[in-house]
Amino acid sequence: MVSEALDIQVLVRAMYDYDSEDATNLSFKKDDVIQVLAQLESGWWAGHCDGRQGWFPSNYVHVLGDEDLDSQDEDPDAEAEDLDYML
């Protein structure tokens, strides 16, 4: 199979900057979160980020799991308040 369309939403975080001059590729900065749309066996994935869409190398990103997504939603001030309450 050349391309695998995804039935579930897969999000990845960029580990490095990727800057491509090819209009079919998706450029991004380190720590950008990208929604994966399709995956090729060659390691190139199609994604969507900041209103742009294109191909990018999968070895530049880390797949986000539930624990990664949960930590993005946490409010550090709320966690500090919880610690104060426990003391």
C-alpha positions as CSV (number, residue, x, y, z in Angstrom):
1,M,0.0,0.0,0.0
2,V,1.4,3.3,-1.0
3,S,-0.6,5.6,1.3
4,E,-2.5,5.0,4.4
5,A,-5.3,7.4,5.2
6,L,-5.9,7.7,8.9
7,D,-9.3,6.9,10.5
8,I,-8.3,8.5,13.8
9,Q,-6.7,11.9,14.5
10,V,-3.0,11.6,15.0
11,L,-1.1,14.6,16.3
12,V,2.7,15.0,16.2
13,R,5.1,17.5,17.7
14,A,8.1,18.7,15.7
15,M,11.4,17.8,17.2
16,Y,13.3,20.0,14.7
17,D,12.7,22.9,12.3
18,Y,11.9,21.7,8.8
19,D,12.2,24.4,6.1
20,S,11.4,23.3,2.5
21,E,11.3,25.4,-0.6
22,D,9.1,22.8,-2.3
23,A,5.5,24.0,-2.4
24,T,4.1,20.5,-1.8
25,N,6.0,20.1,1.5
26,L,4.9,21.4,4.9
27,S,7.5,23.6,6.6
28,F,7.4,24.0,10.4
29,K,9.3,25.0,13.5
30,K,10.4,23.0,16.4
31,D,7.5,22.3,18.9
32,D,4.8,23.0,16.3
33,V,1.9,20.5,16.6
34,I,0.9,18.9,13.3
35,Q,-2.3,16.9,12.4
36,V,-1.3,13.9,10.4
37,L,-3.6,13.3,7.4
38,A,-1.8,10.3,5.6
39,Q,1.4,8.3,5.9
40,L,3.5,6.9,3.1
41,E,5.7,3.8,3.6
42,S,8.7,5.9,2.5
43,G,8.4,7.8,5.8
44,W,6.8,11.0,4.3
45,W,3.6,12.0,6.0
46,A,0.9,14.5,4.9
47,G,-0.1,17.0,7.5
48,H,-1.9,20.2,8.4
49,C,-0.4,22.9,10.6
50,D,-1.3,26.6,11.0
51,G,-3.6,26.6,8.0
52,R,-1.1,25.0,5.7
53,Q,-1.0,21.5,4.3
54,G,1.8,19.4,2.8
55,W,4.3,16.5,3.1
56,F,7.0,16.3,5.7
57,P,9.5,13.7,6.9
58,S,8.2,11.6,9.8
59,N,11.6,11.4,11.4
60,Y,11.4,15.1,12.3
61,V,8.4,14.5,14.6
62,H,7.3,12.7,17.7
63,V,3.8,11.2,17.8
64,L,1.8,12.7,20.7
65,G,0.1,10.2,23.1
66,D,-2.7,10.9,25.5
67,E,-0.3,11.8,28.3
68,D,1.3,14.5,26.0
69,L,-2.0,16.0,25.2
70,D,-3.2,16.0,28.8
71,S,0.0,17.8,29.9
72,Q,-0.7,20.6,27.3
73,D,-4.1,21.2,28.9
74,E,-2.8,21.6,32.5
75,D,-2.6,25.0,34.1
76,P,0.7,25.2,36.1
77,D,-0.8,27.8,38.4
78,A,-3.7,25.5,39.3
79,E,-1.2,22.7,40.1
80,A,0.7,25.1,42.4
81,E,-2.6,26.0,44.1
82,D,-3.3,22.3,44.6
83,L,0.1,21.8,46.3
84,D,-0.5,24.8,48.6
85,Y,-3.9,23.4,49.6
86,M,-2.3,20.0,50.4
87,L,0.3,21.7,52.7
